[in-house]
Amino acid sequence: MSESRTSTGFVLLCALTVAVGSYVPWARPNPAQDSHRLPIFSKAEAGIELVSVFTLVPVVLVVALLALRVTGRLLSVALLGTGGTVTLIALFYVWELSLVGFDGSFVPAAGWYLTLGAGFVLLVLGAGRLFIPERSRKKSQEGGFDAG
């Protein structure tokens, strides 16, 4: 399998993970605290909400670029921007909501972790494609190195 097909498959897997993570809940009651019912706030229940749309739109744009067979710098910048956007939205969610946090009444749930993880992987893929020269990636795949 070529590098292009492998990286395309990996990007599509990350896009699917962000889509699933955007649908499932991002918060659940903290088992260490006595919180019996989940209040109504964004991403407390499964479904597509405004936060989900903000994470899904950039991912859909990257998938569209892949479908159009766009490669090179444009795809790298799109991956970097999408990964950064999705990661920042997930981090901002925990920071902004006073009820949600690792020591709050509610803790991040599976959807938050899926979205954050896939967003971070897209960020790293975009940065790697943008900042690591193509020939260095090919040499590392061949097992060779450049001595000088």
Secondary structure, DSSP 8 states (H G I E B T S, - for coil): --HHHHHHHHHHHHHHHHHHHHHS-SEEE-TTS---S--S-TTSSSS--HHHHHHHHHHHHHHHHHHTT--THHHHHHHHHHHHHHHHHHHHHHHH-TTBSTTSSEEE-HHHHHHHHHHHHHHHHHHHHHHS-HHHHHHHHHT-----
